[in-house]
Amino acid sequence: MPAASLEQLASLCKRRGFIFPSSDIYGGLQGVFDYGPLGVELKNNIINSWWRTNVYARDDMEGLDASILMNKLVWKYSGHEETFNDPLVDCRQCKGRWRADHIKGKCPSCGSSDLTEPRPFNMMFKTAVGPVADSDAFAYLRPETAQGIFANFGNVLSTTSRKLPFGIAQVGKAFRNEINPRNFLFRVREFEQMEIEFFVMPGSDEAWHERWLEDRLSWWESIGVPRSRIQVYDVPKADLAHYSKRTFDLMYDYPTLGYEEIEGIASRSDYDLGSHSRDQESLGLAATVSPNRDSVAKLTYYDQTNNRHVVPFVIEPSAGVGRCFLAVLSEAYDEQMVKEPTADKVETVQAALDTFRKSVARNEKLTGEQRDAIVAQADVVASDLARRLPEIEQVLSMPGAESIEVGKKLRGVTQPVVDEFYRTVLHLKPQLAPNKVAVFPLKRNNDDLVRMAKGIRSDLQLNANMRTVYDDTGAIGKLYRRQDEIGTPFCVTVDFQSLEDQTVTVRDRDSMQQERILASELEQYVREKSR
Ligand code: GAP
């Protein structure tokens, strides 16, 4: 069951250390986030899966890691200086600034319709280069990783002797000065992209475009984002980016947002290599490009069969790591009732929820919007309390709710019931899970149990290269819940029998079934079950 809302995911990410707002201690920076201890593991696992599938599992791909700063001429000839714009409007009443196509003619802040005409706003960040504050001594932070690949096309070709078709894959940071960053990780100002520029013979581009669409959909499926939850949008000609001949946008059904772009698969013809080449008139380009008087290279490929130089066409699958991270979490998210809560416990929570709701409804410090939103959400939860009881935490995390004094009491009575009768579980594919295994000693004050559990941890982590954690900070049931919530596929308990016969119990995250196996067979067991 996918997550019900982005707030639900954001709350989990904050609670368990997947994502932190950047520079939190100074009030944050809008549209910028940090990946915490679990977030960095999940993110790295996503990137590794992408790299394995697109580079190692194919024999037509090279990797690259180009720099973020590039000569600014790259962005002149790529077309970004002129066209990488969003339409900006100002609200004359409250001075708010908005992206015109994201609002419906009304200022989202004060509701006024007194807005300026939209004007283009270039989204590239500039930074000074070198110690002299000269107006010309600047560079852009790259808004896409793609141009680093095009600029290195000749270098890669001459050092690898590749024949068409072949691709160059790259993962790296990109920066966009979004007018209104929003929706958690979905629209941010600093993010990572996983991009491929796949170079093909002109004329074979349409077939390759279709093949890449299929390949990319199967990768999404392999990481737990099924085809049934992705719509392929064939972007109408009028809406295509300046470089594109045709683009398929993969639209994922995000909680709260609905279908939004998770990846673009563009057919870029010979626009980019042609734009960055000198002597363009001699190249027979299909795309319309601006004259280039600065490049020192002709980005062509020598076609031996036909004894001619050609400018390859390009297919570009480009996905954002953060948007992928959100989709993976959303698909994996599940809240389950482990056993039916007793009627008296539900009644106690019901009473505290009623008191909280009344307190919100008459609180004058909240804005009307905040009050209505919290009350509406509390009503949804109350309408099916036994099933939705864990959602009380999201109600308590809504803007304004933290200022309600009786909210603390509500949390206090809810939490023990949630711990006893429910669990949040991330059904992550084992290859993506931040921790593969968690090891617990049955008693933390028994040296022999602790020694054996820690030995298993270091053996799996160091010798088997599986991220494994040790925990002895609670009762076993509570430790299981904690690992379920972050998607750890296997929990291993070391008990007194383990000291005698070297066996341990392994508990499966999804089925909650336990098996007893030899500790020496753990690595093999986990590998087999993770396939
Ligand atoms: N090189 C092509 C390119 O950059 P794009 O559609 O602008 O194309 C590709 O971006 C992907 O990068 C998007 O599908 C999305 O996943 C991600 N992306 C773009 N802007 C983003 C933003 N502001 N925040 C998070 N991810 C973003």
Boltz pocket constraint, residues with backbone or C-beta under 6 A from the ligand:
constraints:
  - pocket:
      binder: B
      contacts: [[A, 143], [A, 144], [A, 145], [A, 146], [A, 176], [A, 178], [A, 185], [A, 186], [A, 187], [A, 188], [A, 189], [A, 191], [A, 192], [A, 193], [A, 195], [A, 261], [A, 262], [A, 263], [A, 264], [A, 316], [A, 318], [A, 319], [A, 320], [A, 321], [A, 322], [A, 323]]
      max_distance: 6.0
